[in-house]
Amino acid sequence: MLLVNTPSPYDRDQLEDSKVAEKLDTLSVGSLSSNEGASPHSTDDEMELEEVDKPKHSFSVRLQKTIFGKAFTKGFISMIDDDTGVILKTLYSLMKEHTGQAGKSRKVVKYLIRILIKVGVLLKNNAFSEAEMRLFTRFKTKYRTTALTFISFYEVKFTYDQQVLQDLFKEVFDLVRQLTRRHISAKSQEKLGLVEEMLHDHTLLDKLFDGNEASGVSRHLETICTRLKNLIDDEKI
C-alpha cells in the first residue's frame, strides 16, 4: 500500500476534535461514488492512509472523510453506502445529545466505521476461514433480527422492551468479537467494547423509545428505522 504524508492517529485526533462535530451536523446526502478496495491485511491506521482527490463524493464518503480527515483508503468509498452513512450520522447526533460529549460520540462512530470497514474488506477479499464464514452467517442473521426487532418496537407502540434489545446487541457484538479476533489488534477489540458500551446504554435506549419526538433524542428514531428498512429491502442486511 502506498503511504502519503499523514498525521499520526494521536495528532489527527487532536486536530479533528475542534471541527468534526460541526461538520457532522452539516453533512447532507450527495451522489454516490465508488472506487477500488483496500487490502484485508491493512492495520487500522494503514486503512486511513490513501488520499482520494475527486471533488464530489457520496454522503457516506464525506462522513468518513469528516471523521478520519483527508487521508483514508479509496476502498472506504464502496464499503459504506448512503443509508448506513445516514444511520451513522444520526447515531452521532443522538449520542452527542444524550452524553453532551461530542468528542466521545465522534470517536465511538469512528470506531464503529473502522470495524464495519474491516469486516467488509476481509469479506470482499475472502480472508475469513470456513469457521469464520459460519460465524459471519450467524452474525448476519442476528444483525437482521436485531434490525427487524428495532423497527418493530418503533412501528408498534408500547412494545419496546429494553432487555430484549440489550440481549440482541450483546449477541451481535459477541459474534463480531469472535469473527474479528484473528484479524484485529487487542487495542481495536477494546475500542469495539467502547462502541458496545455506548449502544448498550439502557438510558439511551429508553430515551430513544420514549416517544418525545419534539425535544428528546427519540426524534432520531424514525430516521434510523427508515434507513434500516431500506437496507433490509435492498438485502444488504
VENZIVEN-V401887 format. One record per run of one state. SS is the DSSP state (alpha for helix, beta for strand, coil for the rest). FROM is the first residue (numbers start at 0). TO is the last residue. If there is no record, write none. Layout:
# VENZIVEN-V401887
<<SS,FROM,TO> <SS,FROM,TO>>
This chain:
# VENZIVEN-V401887
<<coil,0,7> <alpha,8,15> <coil,16,18> <alpha,19,25> <coil,26,44> <alpha,45,47> <coil,48,49> <beta,50,50> <coil,51,57> <alpha,58,67> <coil,68,69> <beta,70,70> <coil,71,74> <alpha,75,78> <coil,79,80> <alpha,81,98> <coil,99,100> <alpha,101,123> <coil,124,128> <alpha,129,154> <coil,155,160> <alpha,161,179> <coil,180,184> <alpha,185,198> <coil,199,200> <alpha,201,207> <coil,208,215> <alpha,216,232> <coil,233,236>>
